[in-house]
Amino acid sequence: LRNLPPFRRFLKSAALSNAQIINYSSFASDVGVSVPTIIEYFNILEDTLLGFRLEPWKLSKKRKSIESVRFYFFDLGVCRTLANIETLDRNSDLYGRAFEHFIALEIKAYLSYSKKRKEFNFFRTKDKVEVDFIVGDQIAIEVKSSTQIKKSFFEPLLKLQSEKRIQSKILISQQEESLVQDGILCLSYQDFLKKLWAGEII
């Protein structure tokens, strides 16, 4: 922090990369500091409770997961301000990431307030099979900001069927109707939040 200009550049880069896998080398190149310094910057954000790293789920018996982590800021508004984003286009990638960020914060808050000691991870393999969240090594959650469910949304969750640890597969979207399809519980985000805070999900 004694050299503030690089840290300011880092904050904007971190906000723009929020909810994505951290590439420390890319950050170092963009900010103009060393990789160890970038790692320390992320440590500062975690130590001051401005964000948290999400570790990859490594208990898969069928697929080898990546080693990299994701980073989430503690607040959507702070993240947008640091990234200098005034509006979010409903159809943009930024909107989808913000929606995922919102769900991540709700899950993390619930785990904290309920004092349930459950691991909170994401899953991504080297061949790019990705599921947004794994909770307690048993619940797989995929998040989509779409108002209509598409069959392609199920693919990552269906690929986890061979994982005997996974007992519940959930797709969260902005579709109003909640239903069960192909063994996947499809919930509107409103229904998900009601069930989450009622203790019916985790």
C-alpha positions as CSV (number, residue, x, y, z in Angstrom):
1,L,0.0,0.0,0.0
2,R,3.0,2.3,0.3
3,N,3.0,2.4,-3.5
4,L,-0.6,3.4,-4.1
5,P,-0.9,3.9,-7.9
6,P,-0.3,0.2,-8.7
7,F,-2.7,-0.8,-5.9
8,R,-5.4,1.5,-7.5
9,R,-4.8,-0.2,-10.8
10,F,-5.1,-3.6,-9.2
11,L,-8.4,-2.7,-7.6
12,K,-10.0,-1.9,-10.9
13,S,-8.5,-5.0,-12.6
14,A,-9.8,-7.2,-9.7
15,A,-13.2,-5.7,-10.0
16,L,-13.4,-6.2,-13.7
17,S,-12.3,-9.8,-13.2
18,N,-14.7,-10.4,-10.3
19,A,-16.2,-13.9,-10.2
20,Q,-13.6,-15.2,-12.7
21,I,-10.6,-17.4,-12.3
22,I,-7.5,-15.5,-11.1
23,N,-4.6,-15.4,-13.5
24,Y,-1.9,-13.9,-11.3
25,S,0.6,-13.5,-14.2
26,S,-2.0,-11.5,-16.2
27,F,-2.7,-9.3,-13.3
28,A,1.0,-8.6,-12.7
29,S,1.4,-7.6,-16.4
30,D,-1.6,-5.3,-16.3
31,V,-0.8,-3.6,-13.0
32,G,3.0,-3.5,-13.6
33,V,4.1,-5.3,-10.4
34,S,5.4,-8.8,-9.7
35,V,3.3,-11.9,-9.2
36,P,4.2,-12.1,-5.5
37,T,2.9,-8.5,-5.1
38,I,-0.4,-9.4,-6.8
39,I,-0.8,-12.3,-4.4
40,E,-0.2,-10.0,-1.5
41,Y,-2.7,-7.5,-2.8
42,F,-5.4,-10.3,-2.9
43,N,-4.3,-11.3,0.6
44,I,-4.9,-7.7,1.7
45,L,-8.4,-7.7,0.3
46,E,-9.2,-10.9,2.1
47,D,-7.6,-9.8,5.4
48,T,-9.6,-6.6,5.4
49,L,-12.8,-8.5,4.5
50,L,-13.2,-6.8,1.2
51,G,-13.6,-10.1,-0.6
52,F,-12.9,-13.8,-0.6
53,R,-11.3,-16.5,-2.7
54,L,-13.4,-19.5,-3.8
55,E,-11.3,-22.6,-4.0
56,P,-11.9,-25.3,-6.6
57,W,-13.7,-28.5,-5.6
58,K,-11.1,-31.3,-5.7
59,L,-13.0,-34.4,-4.6
60,S,-14.1,-35.5,-8.0
61,K,-13.4,-39.1,-8.7
62,K,-14.0,-38.9,-12.4
63,R,-12.5,-35.6,-13.5
64,K,-9.3,-33.7,-12.7
65,S,-10.1,-30.2,-11.5
66,I,-8.0,-27.0,-12.1
67,E,-5.9,-25.6,-9.3
68,S,-6.8,-21.9,-9.8
69,V,-9.1,-19.9,-7.6
70,R,-11.9,-17.3,-8.1
71,F,-12.2,-14.0,-6.3
72,Y,-15.4,-12.3,-5.2
73,F,-15.8,-8.8,-3.7
74,F,-17.9,-8.6,-0.6
75,D,-20.5,-6.3,-2.2
76,L,-21.9,-5.9,-5.7
77,G,-22.1,-2.1,-5.6
78,V,-18.5,-1.7,-4.4
79,C,-17.4,-4.0,-7.2
80,R,-19.2,-2.0,-9.8
81,T,-17.8,1.3,-8.5
82,L,-14.2,0.0,-8.5
83,A,-14.7,-1.2,-12.1
84,N,-16.3,2.1,-13.1
85,I,-19.4,0.4,-14.4
86,E,-22.5,2.7,-14.2
87,T,-25.1,0.4,-15.9
88,L,-25.4,-3.3,-16.6
89,D,-26.8,-4.4,-20.0
90,R,-29.4,-7.1,-19.3
91,N,-27.9,-9.3,-22.1
92,S,-24.2,-8.7,-21.2
93,D,-21.7,-11.0,-19.7
94,L,-21.2,-8.5,-16.9
95,Y,-24.8,-8.8,-16.0
96,G,-24.6,-12.6,-15.8
97,R,-21.5,-12.4,-13.6
98,A,-23.2,-9.9,-11.3
99,F,-26.1,-12.3,-11.0
100,E,-23.8,-15.1,-10.1
101,H,-22.0,-12.8,-7.7
102,F,-25.3,-12.0,-6.0
103,I,-26.1,-15.7,-5.5
104,A,-22.6,-16.4,-4.2
105,L,-22.9,-13.7,-1.6
106,E,-26.3,-15.1,-0.4
107,I,-24.9,-18.6,-0.1
108,K,-21.8,-17.4,1.8
109,A,-24.0,-15.2,4.1
110,Y,-26.3,-18.1,4.8
111,L,-23.4,-20.4,5.7
112,S,-22.0,-17.8,8.0
113,Y,-25.3,-16.9,9.8
114,S,-26.5,-20.5,10.1
115,K,-23.0,-21.5,11.4
116,K,-23.1,-24.5,9.1
117,R,-19.5,-25.7,8.5
118,K,-19.9,-26.6,4.9
119,E,-17.2,-26.2,2.3
120,F,-18.1,-23.7,-0.5
121,N,-16.3,-24.2,-3.8
122,F,-16.7,-24.1,-7.5
123,F,-15.9,-26.8,-10.0
124,R,-14.0,-26.6,-13.3
125,T,-12.0,-29.2,-15.1
126,K,-9.1,-28.9,-17.5
127,D,-11.5,-29.8,-20.3
128,K,-13.7,-26.8,-19.3
129,V,-16.6,-28.7,-17.5
130,E,-17.7,-26.0,-15.1
131,V,-20.3,-25.8,-12.3
132,D,-20.6,-22.5,-10.5
133,F,-20.9,-23.7,-6.9
134,I,-20.4,-26.9,-4.9
135,V,-21.6,-26.7,-1.3
136,G,-20.7,-29.3,1.4
137,D,-19.3,-31.6,-1.3
138,Q,-23.0,-32.7,-1.9
139,I,-24.9,-29.9,-3.6
140,A,-24.1,-28.7,-7.1
141,I,-25.5,-25.3,-8.1
142,E,-25.5,-23.7,-11.6
143,V,-26.5,-20.0,-12.0
144,K,-28.0,-18.5,-15.1
145,S,-29.4,-15.0,-15.5
146,S,-31.7,-16.0,-18.3
147,T,-35.5,-15.7,-18.0
148,Q,-35.9,-18.9,-19.9
149,I,-34.3,-22.3,-19.2
150,K,-32.4,-23.9,-22.0
151,K,-31.4,-27.5,-22.3
152,S,-27.7,-26.6,-22.6
153,F,-27.9,-25.2,-19.0
154,F,-28.2,-28.7,-17.7
155,E,-25.1,-30.1,-19.3
156,P,-22.5,-29.2,-16.6
157,L,-24.8,-30.6,-13.8
158,L,-25.6,-33.8,-15.7
159,K,-21.8,-34.4,-16.2
160,L,-21.6,-34.6,-12.4
161,Q,-24.1,-37.5,-12.2
162,S,-21.3,-40.0,-12.0
163,E,-20.0,-38.2,-8.8
164,K,-21.7,-40.2,-6.0
165,R,-20.9,-37.4,-3.5
166,I,-23.3,-35.1,-5.3
167,Q,-26.8,-35.6,-3.9
168,S,-28.6,-32.5,-5.1
169,K,-28.3,-30.6,-8.4
170,I,-29.9,-27.2,-8.7
171,L,-30.2,-24.7,-11.6
172,I,-31.0,-21.1,-10.5
173,S,-32.4,-18.7,-13.1
174,Q,-34.7,-15.8,-13.6
175,Q,-37.4,-18.0,-15.0
176,E,-40.6,-17.5,-12.9
177,E,-41.6,-21.1,-12.9
178,S,-39.8,-23.7,-10.7
179,L,-39.8,-27.3,-11.8
180,V,-37.8,-30.5,-11.8
181,Q,-36.2,-31.7,-15.1
182,D,-33.7,-34.5,-15.7
183,G,-33.3,-34.9,-12.0
184,I,-32.3,-31.2,-11.7
185,L,-34.3,-28.9,-9.4
186,C,-34.8,-25.7,-11.5
187,L,-35.6,-22.8,-9.2
188,S,-36.3,-19.1,-9.8
189,Y,-33.9,-17.1,-7.8
190,Q,-36.7,-15.9,-5.5
191,D,-37.7,-19.5,-4.7
192,F,-34.1,-20.4,-4.2
193,L,-33.5,-17.6,-1.7
194,K,-36.7,-18.5,0.2
195,K,-35.7,-22.1,0.5
196,L,-32.1,-21.3,1.3
197,W,-32.9,-19.0,4.2
198,A,-35.6,-21.5,5.4
199,G,-32.8,-24.1,5.7
200,E,-34.3,-26.3,2.9
201,I,-31.4,-26.2,0.5
202,I,-28.3,-26.6,2.7
